[in-house]
Amino acid sequence: MWDLLDAAAADPWGFGQWDPDDPEGEVVRIASAGRLSVIYFANRPHPLVLTS
């Protein structure tokens, strides 16, 4: 289980969306290996805004 969590933490956007039909569920991801699945929330990247 820890290896799967490590893989999800290393590349949170690298795993598929849990429900691809949900337009607001982009951040809900699922990582699976055999019979083990982990559903997690990935933080959305925020654009860098520079002000002068």
Biopython code that builds the backbone (N, CA, C, O; Angstrom):
import numpy as np
from Bio.PDB.StructureBuilder import StructureBuilder

atoms = [
    (1, "MET", "N", (0.814, -1.180, 0.000)),
    (1, "MET", "CA", (0.000, 0.000, 0.000)),
    (1, "MET", "C", (0.869, 1.260, 0.000)),
    (1, "MET", "O", (0.554, 2.225, -0.696)),
    (2, "TRP", "N", (1.945, 1.260, 0.763)),
    (2, "TRP", "CA", (2.787, 2.459, 0.842)),
    (2, "TRP", "C", (3.435, 2.779, -0.494)),
    (2, "TRP", "O", (3.621, 3.949, -0.830)),
    (3, "ASP", "N", (3.783, 1.739, -1.267)),
    (3, "ASP", "CA", (4.368, 1.992, -2.590)),
    (3, "ASP", "C", (3.370, 2.700, -3.497)),
    (3, "ASP", "O", (3.744, 3.586, -4.266)),
    (4, "LEU", "N", (2.108, 2.313, -3.409)),
    (4, "LEU", "CA", (1.070, 2.953, -4.220)),
    (4, "LEU", "C", (0.868, 4.403, -3.788)),
    (4, "LEU", "O", (0.716, 5.285, -4.633)),
    (5, "LEU", "N", (0.864, 4.654, -2.490)),
    (5, "LEU", "CA", (0.748, 6.024, -1.996)),
    (5, "LEU", "C", (1.961, 6.861, -2.387)),
    (5, "LEU", "O", (1.817, 8.038, -2.718)),
    (6, "ASP", "N", (3.150, 6.273, -2.353)),
    (6, "ASP", "CA", (4.356, 6.989, -2.778)),
    (6, "ASP", "C", (4.275, 7.367, -4.252)),
    (6, "ASP", "O", (4.648, 8.476, -4.633)),
    (7, "ALA", "N", (3.786, 6.446, -5.082)),
    (7, "ALA", "CA", (3.655, 6.722, -6.513)),
    (7, "ALA", "C", (2.643, 7.838, -6.760)),
    (7, "ALA", "O", (2.871, 8.705, -7.603)),
    (8, "ALA", "N", (1.529, 7.821, -6.033)),
    (8, "ALA", "CA", (0.516, 8.864, -6.189)),
    (8, "ALA", "C", (1.052, 10.215, -5.725)),
    (8, "ALA", "O", (0.753, 11.242, -6.334)),
    (9, "ALA", "N", (1.836, 10.222, -4.661)),
    (9, "ALA", "CA", (2.404, 11.476, -4.157)),
    (9, "ALA", "C", (3.463, 12.031, -5.100)),
    (9, "ALA", "O", (3.595, 13.247, -5.239)),
    (10, "ALA", "N", (4.210, 11.157, -5.741)),
    (10, "ALA", "CA", (5.275, 11.597, -6.650)),
    (10, "ALA", "C", (4.715, 12.243, -7.916)),
    (10, "ALA", "O", (5.313, 13.177, -8.448)),
    (11, "ASP", "N", (3.585, 11.760, -8.397)),
    (11, "ASP", "CA", (2.981, 12.294, -9.624)),
    (11, "ASP", "C", (1.466, 12.261, -9.495)),
    (11, "ASP", "O", (0.819, 11.413, -10.110)),
    (12, "PRO", "N", (0.873, 13.177, -8.698)),
    (12, "PRO", "CA", (-0.557, 13.110, -8.425)),
    (12, "PRO", "C", (-1.442, 13.238, -9.654)),
    (12, "PRO", "O", (-2.547, 12.695, -9.673)),
    (13, "TRP", "N", (-0.983, 13.942, -10.676)),
    (13, "TRP", "CA", (-1.793, 14.094, -11.891)),
    (13, "TRP", "C", (-1.527, 12.965, -12.879)),
    (13, "TRP", "O", (-2.140, 12.931, -13.946)),
    (14, "GLY", "N", (-0.629, 12.044, -12.550)),
    (14, "GLY", "CA", (-0.277, 10.952, -13.450)),
    (14, "GLY", "C", (-1.278, 9.807, -13.464)),
    (14, "GLY", "O", (-1.211, 8.937, -14.332)),
    (15, "PHE", "N", (-2.206, 9.797, -12.512)),
    (15, "PHE", "CA", (-3.209, 8.742, -12.463)),
    (15, "PHE", "C", (-4.535, 9.276, -12.979)),
    (15, "PHE", "O", (-4.766, 10.485, -13.002)),
    (16, "GLY", "N", (-5.398, 8.365, -13.390)),
    (16, "GLY", "CA", (-6.653, 8.747, -14.016)),
    (16, "GLY", "C", (-7.651, 9.375, -13.062)),
    (16, "GLY", "O", (-7.591, 9.195, -11.845)),
    (17, "GLN", "N", (-8.575, 10.121, -13.660)),
    (17, "GLN", "CA", (-9.654, 10.723, -12.899)),
    (17, "GLN", "C", (-10.603, 9.627, -12.443)),
    (17, "GLN", "O", (-10.885, 8.702, -13.206)),
    (18, "TRP", "N", (-11.100, 9.711, -11.214)),
    (18, "TRP", "CA", (-11.957, 8.674, -10.656)),
    (18, "TRP", "C", (-13.247, 8.563, -11.448)),
    (18, "TRP", "O", (-13.666, 7.452, -11.770)),
    (19, "ASP", "N", (-13.891, 9.676, -11.772)),
    (19, "ASP", "CA", (-15.129, 9.674, -12.554)),
    (19, "ASP", "C", (-14.962, 10.638, -13.722)),
    (19, "ASP", "O", (-15.220, 11.833, -13.576)),
    (20, "PRO", "N", (-14.533, 10.134, -14.880)),
    (20, "PRO", "CA", (-14.282, 11.021, -16.030)),
    (20, "PRO", "C", (-15.519, 11.782, -16.502)),
    (20, "PRO", "O", (-15.384, 12.796, -17.187)),
    (21, "ASP", "N", (-16.722, 11.319, -16.154)),
    (21, "ASP", "CA", (-17.945, 12.001, -16.578)),
    (21, "ASP", "C", (-18.302, 13.185, -15.684)),
    (21, "ASP", "O", (-19.241, 13.920, -15.989)),
    (22, "ASP", "N", (-17.575, 13.384, -14.591)),
    (22, "ASP", "CA", (-17.835, 14.482, -13.663)),
    (22, "ASP", "C", (-16.931, 15.655, -14.021)),
    (22, "ASP", "O", (-15.728, 15.596, -13.767)),
    (23, "PRO", "N", (-17.484, 16.727, -14.611)),
    (23, "PRO", "CA", (-16.632, 17.851, -15.021)),
    (23, "PRO", "C", (-15.998, 18.585, -13.850)),
    (23, "PRO", "O", (-14.970, 19.237, -14.034)),
    (24, "GLU", "N", (-16.569, 18.504, -12.657)),
    (24, "GLU", "CA", (-16.011, 19.184, -11.502)),
    (24, "GLU", "C", (-15.143, 18.266, -10.652)),
    (24, "GLU", "O", (-14.617, 18.688, -9.622)),
    (25, "GLY", "N", (-14.989, 17.021, -11.073)),
    (25, "GLY", "CA", (-14.233, 16.059, -10.280)),
    (25, "GLY", "C", (-12.830, 15.815, -10.778)),
    (25, "GLY", "O", (-12.280, 14.733, -10.577)),
    (26, "GLU", "N", (-12.242, 16.803, -11.425)),
    (26, "GLU", "CA", (-10.895, 16.643, -11.990)),
    (26, "GLU", "C", (-9.857, 16.319, -10.924)),
    (26, "GLU", "O", (-8.896, 15.601, -11.199)),
    (27, "VAL", "N", (-10.036, 16.836, -9.715)),
    (27, "VAL", "CA", (-9.034, 16.656, -8.673)),
    (27, "VAL", "C", (-9.152, 15.310, -7.953)),
    (27, "VAL", "O", (-8.248, 14.934, -7.207)),
    (28, "VAL", "N", (-10.246, 14.584, -8.166)),
    (28, "VAL", "CA", (-10.419, 13.284, -7.520)),
    (28, "VAL", "C", (-9.771, 12.236, -8.416)),
    (28, "VAL", "O", (-10.239, 11.988, -9.527)),
    (29, "ARG", "N", (-8.693, 11.620, -7.934)),
    (29, "ARG", "CA", (-7.898, 10.676, -8.716)),
    (29, "ARG", "C", (-7.938, 9.297, -8.093)),
    (29, "ARG", "O", (-8.219, 9.153, -6.903)),
    (30, "ILE", "N", (-7.658, 8.279, -8.899)),
    (30, "ILE", "CA", (-7.609, 6.905, -8.393)),
    (30, "ILE", "C", (-6.324, 6.248, -8.875)),
    (30, "ILE", "O", (-5.994, 6.287, -10.061)),
    (31, "ALA", "N", (-5.614, 5.649, -7.943)),
    (31, "ALA", "CA", (-4.411, 4.885, -8.251)),
    (31, "ALA", "C", (-4.703, 3.434, -7.883)),
    (31, "ALA", "O", (-5.160, 3.154, -6.774)),
    (32, "SER", "N", (-4.440, 2.510, -8.811)),
    (32, "SER", "CA", (-4.753, 1.107, -8.576)),
    (32, "SER", "C", (-3.559, 0.225, -8.898)),
    (32, "SER", "O", (-2.788, 0.493, -9.819)),
    (33, "ALA", "N", (-3.432, -0.838, -8.109)),
    (33, "ALA", "CA", (-2.421, -1.871, -8.349)),
    (33, "ALA", "C", (-3.023, -3.191, -7.868)),
    (33, "ALA", "O", (-3.160, -3.422, -6.666)),
    (34, "GLY", "N", (-3.375, -4.040, -8.807)),
    (34, "GLY", "CA", (-4.010, -5.305, -8.439)),
    (34, "GLY", "C", (-5.362, -5.064, -7.797)),
    (34, "GLY", "O", (-6.215, -4.388, -8.372)),
    (35, "ARG", "N", (-5.563, -5.612, -6.612)),
    (35, "ARG", "CA", (-6.841, -5.459, -5.919)),
    (35, "ARG", "C", (-6.883, -4.233, -5.015)),
    (35, "ARG", "O", (-7.901, -3.972, -4.373)),
    (36, "LEU", "N", (-5.800, -3.487, -4.960)),
    (36, "LEU", "CA", (-5.719, -2.311, -4.097)),
    (36, "LEU", "C", (-5.960, -1.044, -4.914)),
    (36, "LEU", "O", (-5.345, -0.847, -5.962)),
    (37, "SER", "N", (-6.846, -0.199, -4.436)),
    (37, "SER", "CA", (-7.109, 1.103, -5.061)),
    (37, "SER", "C", (-7.066, 2.178, -3.999)),
    (37, "SER", "O", (-7.520, 1.977, -2.873)),
    (38, "VAL", "N", (-6.521, 3.309, -4.364)),
    (38, "VAL", "CA", (-6.459, 4.460, -3.472)),
    (38, "VAL", "C", (-7.112, 5.623, -4.204)),
    (38, "VAL", "O", (-6.718, 5.968, -5.318)),
    (39, "ILE", "N", (-8.115, 6.225, -3.568)),
    (39, "ILE", "CA", (-8.763, 7.406, -4.128)),
    (39, "ILE", "C", (-8.257, 8.594, -3.324)),
    (39, "ILE", "O", (-8.284, 8.581, -2.093)),
    (40, "TYR", "N", (-7.793, 9.629, -4.035)),
    (40, "TYR", "CA", (-7.194, 10.779, -3.355)),
    (40, "TYR", "C", (-7.553, 12.051, -4.085)),
    (40, "TYR", "O", (-7.980, 12.016, -5.238)),
    (41, "PHE", "N", (-7.380, 13.170, -3.415)),
    (41, "PHE", "CA", (-7.616, 14.487, -3.980)),
    (41, "PHE", "C", (-6.275, 15.127, -4.288)),
    (41, "PHE", "O", (-5.401, 15.190, -3.423)),
    (42, "ALA", "N", (-6.106, 15.600, -5.511)),
    (42, "ALA", "CA", (-4.883, 16.300, -5.910)),
    (42, "ALA", "C", (-5.155, 17.802, -5.866)),
    (42, "ALA", "O", (-6.202, 18.259, -6.325)),
    (43, "ASN", "N", (-4.235, 18.553, -5.326)),
    (43, "ASN", "CA", (-4.383, 20.006, -5.304)),
    (43, "ASN", "C", (-4.253, 20.550, -6.714)),
    (43, "ASN", "O", (-3.381, 20.134, -7.477)),
    (44, "ARG", "N", (-5.120, 21.471, -7.044)),
    (44, "ARG", "CA", (-5.036, 22.112, -8.358)),
    (44, "ARG", "C", (-3.834, 23.058, -8.371)),
    (44, "ARG", "O", (-3.600, 23.782, -7.403)),
    (45, "PRO", "N", (-3.085, 23.051, -9.453)),
    (45, "PRO", "CA", (-1.989, 24.023, -9.542)),
    (45, "PRO", "C", (-2.559, 25.429, -9.719)),
    (45, "PRO", "O", (-3.480, 25.639, -10.508)),
    (46, "HIS", "N", (-2.017, 26.368, -8.995)),
    (46, "HIS", "CA", (-2.461, 27.759, -9.103)),
    (46, "HIS", "C", (-1.498, 28.516, -10.001)),
    (46, "HIS", "O", (-0.282, 28.391, -9.852)),
    (47, "PRO", "N", (-2.023, 29.295, -10.926)),
    (47, "PRO", "CA", (-1.118, 30.065, -11.791)),
    (47, "PRO", "C", (-0.398, 31.140, -10.982)),
    (47, "PRO", "O", (-0.955, 31.732, -10.058)),
    (48, "LEU", "N", (0.815, 31.363, -11.347)),
    (48, "LEU", "CA", (1.614, 32.389, -10.701)),
    (48, "LEU", "C", (1.187, 33.745, -11.248)),
    (48, "LEU", "O", (1.224, 33.972, -12.457)),
    (49, "VAL", "N", (0.789, 34.625, -10.374)),
    (49, "VAL", "CA", (0.347, 35.959, -10.794)),
    (49, "VAL", "C", (1.353, 36.971, -10.264)),
    (49, "VAL", "O", (1.564, 37.084, -9.057)),
    (50, "LEU", "N", (1.963, 37.695, -11.176)),
    (50, "LEU", "CA", (2.937, 38.716, -10.796)),
    (50, "LEU", "C", (2.290, 40.086, -10.918)),
    (50, "LEU", "O", (1.653, 40.390, -11.927)),
    (51, "THR", "N", (2.448, 40.892, -9.920)),
    (51, "THR", "CA", (1.944, 42.251, -9.971)),
    (51, "THR", "C", (3.098, 43.220, -9.820)),
    (51, "THR", "O", (4.093, 42.922, -9.159)),
    (52, "SER", "N", (2.961, 44.356, -10.423)),
    (52, "SER", "CA", (4.044, 45.344, -10.333)),
    (52, "SER", "C", (3.686, 46.474, -9.408)),
    (52, "SER", "O", (4.483, 47.391, -9.216)),
]
sb = StructureBuilder()
sb.init_structure("model")
sb.init_model(0)
sb.init_chain("A")
sb.init_seg("    ")
for serial, (resi, resn, name, xyz) in enumerate(atoms, 1):
    if name == "N":
        sb.init_residue(resn, " ", resi, " ")
    sb.init_atom(name, np.array(xyz, "f"), 0.0, 1.0, " ", f" {name:<3s}", serial, name[0])
structure = sb.get_structure()
